[in-house]
Amino acid sequence: MKKIVLAEDNSVFLLLIRLLLEKEGYQLFIAEDGKKAIELIEAQDPDLILTNIMMDFVSGLEVISHVRNVLKKQTPIIVLSAIGQEEMVIKSFDLGANDFMGKPLNPNELIIRIKRILI
C-alpha cells in the first residue's frame, strides 16, 4: 500500500481529499501544519507528499526545501494551493516540487496525477 503524507490546514478540503485517496487504497498520514508534515515525512518515509503552501508554523515551500535539502530525498511532491500566482508556482518547482495544482481542484485530475507519479 502506497503511503501519502497530506499537509493541509483546511479541514473541509482535507476531508474531501482524504476520502478520495482512501477510497483509491492509499494509506494517508495527515498533517494540519508544516511542522507536523515534516515530522510525518521523517517518521513514515512516504511514497508521495501532497502539501498546501500557506500553513501555520512551517509553509509548504519550507516543507519542500526540507525534504530536498535537509533529508536529501527525491520523494515526489505535489503542491495543492489556492495561491496560483506564477511566482508561487515557479518557486515551488525551483525548490523541487514535481507538480502543482491550483485549488479548487478537480478530484479526478488529482487521482490521475498521483497515479502517474506513483507508477
C-alpha positions as CSV (number, residue, x, y, z in Angstrom):
1,M,0.0,0.0,0.0
2,K,1.4,3.4,-1.0
3,K,1.9,5.9,1.7
4,I,1.0,9.6,1.3
5,V,1.6,12.5,3.6
6,L,-1.1,15.1,3.2
7,A,-0.2,18.6,4.6
8,E,-3.4,20.7,4.6
9,D,-4.9,23.1,7.1
10,N,-8.3,23.5,5.5
11,S,-10.5,20.9,7.3
12,V,-13.2,20.7,4.6
13,F,-10.7,20.3,1.8
14,L,-8.7,17.8,3.9
15,L,-11.8,15.6,4.4
16,L,-12.6,15.6,0.7
17,I,-9.1,14.6,-0.3
18,R,-8.8,12.1,2.5
19,L,-12.0,10.3,1.5
20,L,-10.9,10.3,-2.2
21,L,-7.5,8.9,-1.6
22,E,-8.5,6.3,1.0
23,K,-11.1,5.1,-1.5
24,E,-8.3,4.6,-4.0
25,G,-6.4,2.5,-1.5
26,Y,-3.7,4.8,-0.3
27,Q,-2.6,5.0,3.3
28,L,-2.8,8.6,4.4
29,F,-0.9,10.5,7.1
30,I,-2.5,13.8,7.9
31,A,-0.7,17.0,8.9
32,E,-2.6,20.1,9.7
33,D,0.5,22.3,9.5
34,G,4.0,22.2,8.0
35,K,5.8,21.3,11.2
36,K,3.7,18.2,11.6
37,A,4.2,17.4,7.9
38,I,8.0,17.3,8.4
39,E,7.6,15.1,11.4
40,L,5.4,12.7,9.5
41,I,7.7,12.7,6.4
42,E,10.7,11.8,8.6
43,A,8.8,9.1,10.5
44,Q,6.8,7.5,7.7
45,D,9.1,7.9,4.6
46,P,6.1,8.3,2.3
47,D,5.9,7.4,-1.4
48,L,4.3,10.8,-2.1
49,I,3.8,14.2,-0.4
50,L,0.8,16.4,-1.0
51,T,1.3,19.9,0.5
52,N,-0.5,23.2,0.7
53,I,1.7,26.3,0.7
54,M,0.1,28.6,3.3
55,M,0.1,26.7,6.6
56,D,0.9,27.5,10.2
57,F,4.4,27.3,11.7
58,V,6.1,26.0,8.5
59,S,5.0,26.7,4.9
60,G,4.7,24.2,2.2
61,L,7.7,25.8,0.5
62,E,9.7,25.2,3.6
63,V,8.4,21.5,3.6
64,I,9.7,21.1,0.0
65,S,13.0,22.7,0.9
66,H,13.4,20.5,4.0
67,V,12.7,17.3,2.0
68,R,15.1,18.2,-0.8
69,N,17.9,19.9,1.1
70,V,17.9,18.5,4.7
71,L,16.6,15.0,4.2
72,K,18.1,14.7,0.7
73,K,15.1,12.8,-0.5
74,Q,13.6,12.6,-4.0
75,T,10.1,11.7,-2.8
76,P,7.6,13.1,-5.3
77,I,5.8,16.3,-4.1
78,I,2.6,17.7,-5.4
79,V,1.7,21.2,-4.3
80,L,-2.0,21.9,-3.8
81,S,-2.6,25.7,-3.4
82,A,-5.2,28.4,-3.8
83,I,-2.3,30.7,-4.5
84,G,-1.8,30.0,-8.1
85,Q,0.3,33.1,-8.8
86,E,3.0,32.4,-11.3
87,E,5.7,33.4,-8.8
88,M,4.5,30.8,-6.3
89,V,4.3,28.1,-9.0
90,I,7.9,28.8,-10.1
91,K,9.2,29.0,-6.6
92,S,7.6,25.6,-5.8
93,F,9.3,24.0,-8.9
94,D,12.6,25.7,-8.1
95,L,12.6,24.2,-4.7
96,G,11.9,20.7,-6.1
97,A,8.2,20.1,-6.4
98,N,7.1,17.6,-9.1
99,D,3.7,19.1,-9.8
100,F,1.4,22.0,-8.8
101,M,-2.4,22.0,-8.8
102,G,-4.4,25.1,-8.1
103,K,-7.5,25.0,-5.8
104,P,-10.3,24.4,-6.3
105,L,-9.1,21.3,-7.9
106,N,-10.7,18.5,-9.9
107,P,-10.6,15.4,-7.8
108,N,-10.3,13.0,-10.8
109,E,-7.4,15.0,-12.2
110,L,-5.6,14.8,-8.8
111,I,-6.0,11.0,-8.8
112,I,-4.7,10.8,-12.4
113,R,-1.6,12.9,-11.4
114,I,-1.0,10.8,-8.3
115,K,-1.2,7.5,-10.2
116,R,1.1,8.9,-12.9
117,I,3.7,9.8,-10.3
118,L,3.5,6.6,-8.3
119,I,3.8,4.2,-11.2
